[in-house]
Amino acid sequence: MISIITGDVINSRKSKPKLWLKVLKATLNKYGKEPRQWEIFRGDSFQLETKPEQALEAAILIKATLKQFKEIDVRLAIGIGDKTYASKRLTESNGSAFVNSGECFEQLKKTTLAIKSPFESFDTKMNIMFELALLTMDSWTPTSSTIIKASLENAILNQKQIAELLGKSQSNISEGLKRGGFEEVLKLLNYYKAQIKILC
């Protein structure tokens, strides 16, 4: 089984694409190479292939990456399933993971993050949790997003080390993580990974 994340940048024209595109590409590069594992198309839409257990972390990291820019956000649909045809380009590959991701993306109306997998009860539970988490995540400020991104990317570092990395005080880091609900986000990630292990 694989996971396909389909996303598009909200208000992409309100910030210089040169700025956010560079950091988005750097984040996508953490999960594989372009264009086999990820692709950006139509200027502000993208697809990324990950392992199912990595999908939610990748989605949250992408959100934190883009919300560093004022007025920018992202819609993300996680599809889990198989890959029946592998092309040299991700957007030309196929399988139920792609279908689930595409259908999930089409259904994103008021929410900015959802999942569709072969496991309906898992989806129902996770999507309720996502909606609750988004009450906080959709309100991340550029400052909080920068701190959360650094903390997700450097999980082995403590707050003091994150502060040194970003050139901020430890109290700034602590406050930013608290405001961004980082502890709760980690609990959500751990729960998701535990459930995926059982299912996949």
C-alpha positions as CSV (number, residue, x, y, z in Angstrom):
1,M,0.0,0.0,0.0
2,I,1.0,3.6,-0.7
3,S,-0.3,7.0,0.1
4,I,-0.9,9.8,-2.4
5,I,-1.3,13.4,-1.1
6,T,-3.0,15.8,-3.5
7,G,-2.7,19.4,-2.6
8,D,-3.2,22.9,-3.9
9,V,-2.0,26.2,-2.5
10,I,-4.7,28.6,-1.3
11,N,-4.1,32.3,-2.2
12,S,-1.0,31.4,-4.1
13,R,-0.9,34.7,-5.9
14,K,-0.9,36.7,-2.7
15,S,2.8,35.9,-2.1
16,K,5.6,35.7,-4.6
17,P,5.6,32.1,-6.0
18,K,9.4,32.2,-6.1
19,L,9.5,32.3,-2.3
20,W,6.9,29.7,-1.3
21,L,7.7,27.4,-4.3
22,K,11.3,27.0,-3.2
23,V,10.5,25.9,0.4
24,L,7.6,23.7,-0.8
25,K,10.0,21.9,-3.2
26,A,12.5,21.5,-0.4
27,T,9.8,19.9,1.8
28,L,8.6,17.5,-0.9
29,N,12.2,16.5,-1.6
30,K,12.4,15.0,1.9
31,Y,10.0,12.3,0.7
32,G,11.5,11.4,-2.7
33,K,12.6,12.7,-6.0
34,E,10.8,14.7,-8.7
35,P,8.9,13.6,-10.9
36,R,8.6,10.0,-9.8
37,Q,7.7,10.6,-6.1
38,W,6.3,14.2,-6.4
39,E,5.2,16.7,-9.0
40,I,4.0,20.3,-9.0
41,F,1.5,21.1,-11.8
42,R,-0.7,24.0,-12.9
43,G,1.7,26.3,-10.9
44,D,0.1,25.7,-7.5
45,S,-1.1,22.1,-7.3
46,F,1.0,19.1,-6.4
47,Q,1.0,15.4,-5.7
48,L,3.3,13.5,-3.4
49,E,3.8,9.7,-2.8
50,T,4.7,8.5,0.7
51,K,4.4,5.4,2.8
52,P,1.0,5.4,4.5
53,E,2.5,5.9,8.0
54,Q,4.3,9.0,6.8
55,A,1.3,10.6,5.0
56,L,-0.1,12.7,7.9
57,E,3.3,13.9,9.1
58,A,4.1,15.0,5.5
59,A,0.7,16.8,5.2
60,I,1.2,18.7,8.4
61,L,4.8,19.6,7.5
62,I,3.6,20.9,4.1
63,K,0.9,23.0,5.9
64,A,3.5,24.4,8.3
65,T,5.9,25.1,5.4
66,L,3.3,27.1,3.4
67,K,1.7,28.9,6.4
68,Q,5.1,30.6,7.0
69,F,3.9,33.0,4.3
70,K,1.1,35.4,5.3
71,E,-2.3,34.8,3.7
72,I,-1.2,31.4,2.2
73,D,-2.7,28.1,3.2
74,V,-3.1,24.7,1.5
75,R,-5.8,22.1,0.9
76,L,-4.6,18.5,1.3
77,A,-6.2,15.2,0.5
78,I,-4.6,11.9,1.6
79,G,-5.5,8.8,-0.4
80,I,-4.4,5.4,0.7
81,G,-4.5,2.3,-1.5
82,D,-2.4,0.5,-4.1
83,K,-0.4,1.6,-7.2
84,T,-1.3,-0.6,-10.2
85,Y,0.6,1.4,-12.8
86,A,4.0,3.2,-12.1
87,S,5.0,5.8,-14.6
88,K,8.2,7.9,-14.6
89,R,5.9,10.8,-13.7
90,L,3.8,10.5,-10.5
91,T,0.8,12.3,-12.1
92,E,0.7,9.7,-14.9
93,S,0.7,6.7,-12.4
94,N,-2.4,5.0,-11.3
95,G,-4.1,2.8,-8.7
96,S,-6.7,3.0,-5.9
97,A,-4.4,5.4,-3.9
98,F,-4.6,7.9,-6.7
99,V,-8.4,7.5,-7.1
100,N,-9.0,7.8,-3.3
101,S,-6.8,10.9,-3.2
102,G,-8.5,12.5,-6.2
103,E,-12.0,11.8,-4.8
104,C,-11.1,13.0,-1.4
105,F,-9.7,16.2,-2.9
106,E,-12.9,16.9,-4.9
107,Q,-14.9,16.6,-1.6
108,L,-12.8,19.2,0.3
109,K,-15.2,22.0,0.7
110,K,-15.0,23.7,4.1
111,T,-12.1,21.7,5.4
112,T,-8.4,21.8,4.3
113,L,-7.3,18.3,5.2
114,A,-9.0,14.9,4.8
115,I,-8.3,11.2,4.2
116,K,-9.8,8.4,2.1
117,S,-8.6,4.8,2.5
118,P,-10.1,1.4,2.0
119,F,-11.0,1.5,5.7
120,E,-14.3,3.5,6.1
121,S,-14.5,3.5,9.9
122,F,-10.8,4.6,10.2
123,D,-11.5,7.5,7.7
124,T,-14.6,8.6,9.7
125,K,-12.6,8.7,12.9
126,M,-9.6,10.4,11.4
127,N,-11.5,13.0,9.5
128,I,-13.3,14.1,12.7
129,M,-9.9,14.4,14.4
130,F,-8.5,16.3,11.5
131,E,-11.4,18.8,11.6
132,L,-10.8,19.4,15.3
133,A,-7.0,19.8,14.8
134,L,-7.7,22.2,11.9
135,L,-9.4,24.6,14.4
136,T,-5.9,25.3,15.6
137,M,-3.8,24.5,12.5
138,D,-5.8,26.8,10.2
139,S,-5.0,29.7,12.6
140,W,-1.2,29.1,12.7
141,T,0.7,32.4,12.3
142,P,3.9,32.6,10.1
143,T,5.9,32.6,13.4
144,S,4.2,29.5,14.9
145,S,4.4,27.7,11.5
146,T,8.2,28.3,11.3
147,I,8.7,27.0,14.9
148,I,6.4,23.9,14.2
149,K,8.1,23.2,10.9
150,A,11.5,23.3,12.6
151,S,10.3,21.1,15.5
152,L,8.8,18.5,13.1
153,E,12.0,18.4,10.9
154,N,14.3,18.1,14.0
155,A,12.4,15.8,16.3
156,I,15.5,14.9,18.2
157,L,16.3,18.5,19.2
158,N,14.9,20.0,22.4
159,Q,13.4,23.5,22.7
160,K,16.7,25.1,23.6
161,Q,18.3,23.6,20.4
162,I,15.4,24.7,18.2
163,A,15.8,28.2,19.7
164,E,19.5,28.2,18.7
165,L,18.6,26.9,15.2
166,L,16.1,29.7,14.6
167,G,17.9,32.4,16.4
168,K,15.1,32.9,18.9
169,S,14.7,32.7,22.7
170,Q,13.6,29.4,24.3
171,S,10.5,31.2,25.7
172,N,9.6,32.2,22.1
173,I,9.8,28.6,21.0
174,S,7.8,27.3,24.0
175,E,5.1,30.0,23.4
176,G,5.0,29.3,19.6
177,L,4.6,25.5,20.1
178,K,1.9,26.0,22.8
179,R,-0.1,28.5,20.7
180,G,0.2,26.1,17.7
181,G,-1.1,23.1,19.7
182,F,2.1,21.2,18.9
183,E,1.8,18.7,21.7
184,E,-1.7,17.8,20.5
185,V,-0.6,17.6,16.9
186,L,2.1,15.0,18.0
187,K,-0.6,13.0,19.8
188,L,-2.7,13.0,16.7
189,L,0.4,11.9,14.6
190,N,1.2,9.0,17.0
191,Y,-2.4,7.8,17.1
192,Y,-2.6,7.9,13.3
193,K,0.7,5.9,12.9
194,A,-0.5,3.3,15.4
195,Q,-3.8,2.8,13.6
196,I,-2.1,2.6,10.2
197,K,0.3,-0.1,11.5
198,I,-2.7,-2.2,12.4
199,L,-4.5,-1.7,9.1
200,C,-1.6,-1.8,6.7
